[in-house]
């Protein structure tokens, strides 16, 4: 695939990816699902490096959903092992490249040894400013909204916030990573047209790119293709095309 040229002034600031298709990729090749997950790890390495090279400032990867805990124990254990290996093998390069690591999700469900490694990676890279790499781990969009609501209820019961004062900004401040901007571009691999409980609050106005490419085959040219598609979009945020072109909110 010949790599397309991108406009450097229109690189999405925040890209989020639903990494789908490991199992189907493996099944088509007569391999186990775990072998598919292992192959997908190479795509993670390539895409993190490529996003950094292209100038993406925030990359959020849907690494493991809350619902994934319901998969067979052998598959869950294999995924946790791969995560463990990824941290060990990549944290030095990530740190050298000035990438800051973050995690979001119900981390209390993650095995302690892996949680400790993730927390160490987060602490080690805390001051890095080149790019932010977020792993959505033991994550669910509905669960995040529920956790935010619980936080607000607790604040209300403590007299710290009044119900009438709760607006979108207040609610968003209780999400897992409240300081990050919403994704500009959401990519889903594997040709599935659903958001799978991912960043339900944050993707309200994200541009969505779905590709037939299974995650283990997804590489830099595919990321470039997704960004090129994004650069063809007109982002209106509820306005008309005329308002976007002129910057005149009175122009209907």
C-alpha positions as CSV (number, residue, x, y, z in Angstrom):
1,X,0.0,0.0,0.0
2,X,1.4,3.4,-1.0
3,X,1.3,5.7,2.0
4,X,-0.9,8.7,1.5
5,X,0.3,12.3,2.1
6,X,-1.3,14.0,5.1
7,X,-1.8,17.6,5.9
8,X,0.4,18.4,8.8
9,X,-2.0,21.1,10.0
10,X,-4.9,18.7,10.3
11,X,-3.6,15.8,12.3
12,X,-6.2,14.7,14.8
13,X,-5.0,15.6,18.3
14,X,-6.6,12.6,20.0
15,X,-7.1,9.2,18.2
16,X,-8.9,6.3,19.9
17,X,-8.8,2.8,18.6
18,X,-11.0,-0.2,19.1
19,X,-8.5,-3.0,18.3
20,X,-10.8,-5.7,17.0
21,X,-10.3,-8.9,15.0
22,X,-7.5,-10.9,16.7
23,X,-9.7,-14.0,17.1
24,X,-11.1,-13.9,13.6
25,X,-7.7,-13.3,12.1
26,X,-6.4,-16.4,13.9
27,X,-9.3,-18.6,13.0
28,X,-8.9,-17.8,9.3
29,X,-5.3,-19.1,9.6
30,X,-6.1,-22.2,11.6
31,X,-4.5,-20.7,14.7
32,X,-5.7,-20.3,18.3
33,X,-7.3,-17.1,19.5
34,X,-4.3,-16.6,21.8
35,X,-2.0,-16.7,18.8
36,X,-4.2,-14.0,17.3
37,X,-3.8,-11.8,20.4
38,X,0.0,-12.3,20.3
39,X,0.1,-11.2,16.6
40,X,-2.0,-8.2,17.6
41,X,0.7,-7.1,20.0
42,X,2.9,-6.3,17.0
43,X,0.3,-3.9,15.8
44,X,0.2,-2.2,19.1
45,X,4.0,-1.6,18.9
46,X,3.8,-0.3,15.3
47,X,0.8,2.0,15.9
48,X,2.2,3.6,19.0
49,X,5.4,4.4,17.2
50,X,3.5,5.5,14.1
51,X,1.1,7.8,15.9
52,X,4.1,9.5,17.6
53,X,5.8,9.9,14.3
54,X,2.7,11.4,12.7
55,X,2.2,14.0,15.4
56,X,-0.8,12.5,17.2
57,X,-0.8,13.9,20.7
58,X,-3.0,11.4,22.5
59,X,-3.6,7.8,21.6
60,X,-6.2,5.8,23.5
61,X,-6.2,2.0,22.9
62,X,-9.1,-0.2,24.0
63,X,-6.9,-2.9,25.5
64,X,-9.3,-5.0,27.6
65,X,-13.0,-4.3,28.2
66,X,-14.9,-4.9,31.4
67,X,-16.9,-7.5,29.5
68,X,-13.7,-9.3,28.5
69,X,-13.5,-10.7,32.0
70,X,-16.3,-13.1,30.9
71,X,-14.2,-14.8,28.3
72,X,-12.7,-18.2,29.0
73,X,-10.1,-18.1,31.8
74,X,-7.3,-19.3,29.5
75,X,-7.8,-16.5,27.1
76,X,-8.0,-13.9,29.9
77,X,-4.8,-15.2,31.4
78,X,-3.1,-15.1,28.0
79,X,-4.2,-11.5,27.5
80,X,-2.9,-10.5,30.9
81,X,0.4,-12.2,30.1
82,X,0.7,-10.3,26.8
83,X,0.1,-7.1,28.6
84,X,2.7,-7.9,31.2
85,X,5.2,-8.7,28.4
86,X,4.4,-5.5,26.5
87,X,5.1,-3.4,29.6
88,X,8.5,-5.1,30.1
89,X,9.5,-4.9,26.5
90,X,8.3,-1.4,25.5
91,X,8.5,0.9,28.5
92,X,12.1,1.9,27.9
93,X,11.4,2.9,24.3
94,X,8.2,4.6,25.3
95,X,10.0,6.7,27.9
96,X,12.9,7.5,25.5
97,X,10.4,8.8,23.0
98,X,8.8,11.1,25.5
99,X,5.5,9.3,25.7
100,X,3.5,9.5,28.9
101,X,1.6,6.4,29.9
102,X,-1.9,6.5,31.5
103,X,-4.5,3.8,32.3
104,X,-8.2,4.1,32.6
105,X,-10.8,1.6,33.9
106,X,-11.5,-0.4,37.0
107,X,-8.0,-1.2,37.7
108,X,-8.8,-2.9,41.0
109,X,-9.9,-5.9,38.8
110,X,-6.5,-6.2,37.2
111,X,-4.0,-8.7,38.8
112,X,-1.8,-7.0,41.4
113,X,1.5,-7.8,39.7
114,X,0.4,-6.2,36.4
115,X,-1.2,-3.3,38.1
116,X,2.0,-2.6,39.9
117,X,3.9,-2.6,36.6
118,X,1.4,-0.3,35.0
119,X,1.6,2.1,38.0
120,X,5.3,2.1,37.8
121,X,5.2,2.9,34.0
122,X,2.7,5.7,34.7
123,X,5.0,7.2,37.4
124,X,8.1,6.8,35.3
125,X,6.7,8.6,32.3
126,X,4.6,11.2,34.2
127,X,6.6,14.2,33.0
128,X,6.8,13.2,29.4
129,X,5.1,15.5,26.9
130,X,5.6,14.2,23.4
131,X,2.5,12.1,23.4
132,X,0.0,10.6,25.9
133,X,-0.6,6.8,25.5
134,X,-3.8,5.7,27.3
135,X,-4.6,2.1,27.9
136,X,-8.3,1.5,28.5
137,X,-8.0,-1.6,30.6
138,X,-10.9,-3.4,32.5
139,X,-12.8,-0.5,30.9
140,X,-16.4,0.1,30.0
141,X,-18.1,3.3,28.9
142,X,-21.3,2.6,30.9
143,X,-19.2,1.7,33.9
144,X,-17.3,4.9,33.6
145,X,-20.5,6.9,33.5
146,X,-21.8,5.0,36.6
147,X,-18.6,5.7,38.5
148,X,-18.8,9.4,37.6
149,X,-22.4,9.5,38.8
150,X,-21.5,7.8,42.1
151,X,-18.7,10.3,42.6
152,X,-21.2,13.2,42.1
153,X,-23.7,11.6,44.4
154,X,-21.1,11.2,47.1
155,X,-20.1,14.9,46.6
156,X,-23.7,15.9,46.9
157,X,-24.2,14.0,50.1
158,X,-21.1,15.6,51.5
159,X,-22.6,19.0,50.6
160,X,-19.8,19.7,48.1
161,X,-22.0,20.1,45.1
162,X,-25.7,21.0,44.5
163,X,-27.8,19.1,42.0
164,X,-28.7,22.3,40.2
165,X,-25.0,23.1,39.7
166,X,-24.3,19.8,37.8
167,X,-23.8,20.4,34.1
168,X,-21.9,18.6,31.4
169,X,-18.6,20.2,32.5
170,X,-19.1,19.1,36.1
171,X,-20.1,15.6,35.1
172,X,-17.1,15.3,32.7
173,X,-14.7,16.3,35.5
174,X,-15.6,13.0,37.2
175,X,-14.6,10.8,34.3
176,X,-11.5,8.6,34.5
177,X,-9.2,11.0,32.5
178,X,-11.0,14.4,32.9
179,X,-8.1,16.5,31.6
180,X,-8.0,14.9,28.2
181,X,-9.9,16.3,25.2
182,X,-12.5,14.1,23.6
183,X,-11.2,11.9,20.7
184,X,-11.2,13.6,17.3
185,X,-11.0,10.3,15.5
186,X,-12.3,6.9,16.6
187,X,-10.9,3.9,14.5
188,X,-12.4,0.5,14.6
189,X,-10.7,-2.4,12.9
190,X,-12.2,-5.7,11.9
191,X,-15.2,-4.4,9.9
192,X,-17.6,-4.2,12.9
193,X,-19.9,-1.2,13.0
194,X,-20.4,-0.7,16.7
195,X,-18.7,1.2,19.5
196,X,-18.7,-1.7,22.0
197,X,-19.1,0.3,25.2
198,X,-16.0,2.4,24.5
199,X,-15.8,6.1,25.5
200,X,-19.6,6.5,25.3
201,X,-19.5,10.0,26.8
202,X,-16.4,11.2,25.0
203,X,-17.1,10.1,21.4
204,X,-20.3,12.2,21.1
205,X,-18.8,14.2,18.2
206,X,-15.8,12.0,17.2
207,X,-15.3,11.2,13.5
208,X,-15.5,7.4,13.1
209,X,-13.4,5.3,10.7
210,X,-14.2,1.6,10.3
211,X,-11.7,-0.6,8.3
212,X,-12.0,-4.2,7.1
213,X,-8.4,-4.7,8.3
214,X,-8.1,-7.1,11.2
215,X,-6.1,-5.7,14.1
216,X,-3.1,-8.0,13.6
217,X,-2.7,-6.6,10.1
218,X,-3.2,-3.0,11.0
219,X,0.0,-1.0,10.5
220,X,1.2,2.6,9.8
221,X,-0.3,2.8,6.3
222,X,-3.7,1.9,7.7
223,X,-3.4,4.6,10.4
224,X,-2.4,7.1,7.7
225,X,-5.5,6.0,5.6
226,X,-7.7,6.6,8.6
227,X,-6.3,10.0,9.3
228,X,-6.6,10.9,5.6
229,X,-10.2,10.0,5.7
230,X,-10.6,12.2,8.8
231,X,-9.0,15.1,7.0
232,X,-11.8,14.9,4.4
233,X,-14.5,15.3,7.0
234,X,-16.2,18.6,7.8
235,X,-16.6,18.8,11.6
236,X,-19.7,20.8,12.3
237,X,-20.5,20.1,16.0
238,X,-24.2,20.8,15.3
239,X,-23.6,23.9,13.2
240,X,-24.4,24.2,9.5
241,X,-21.7,24.0,6.8
242,X,-22.1,27.7,6.1
243,X,-21.4,28.5,9.8
244,X,-18.3,26.4,9.8
245,X,-17.0,28.0,6.7
246,X,-17.6,31.6,7.7
247,X,-17.2,31.3,11.5
248,X,-20.5,33.2,11.8
249,X,-22.8,31.6,14.3
250,X,-25.6,33.8,13.0
251,X,-25.2,32.4,9.5
252,X,-28.0,29.8,8.9
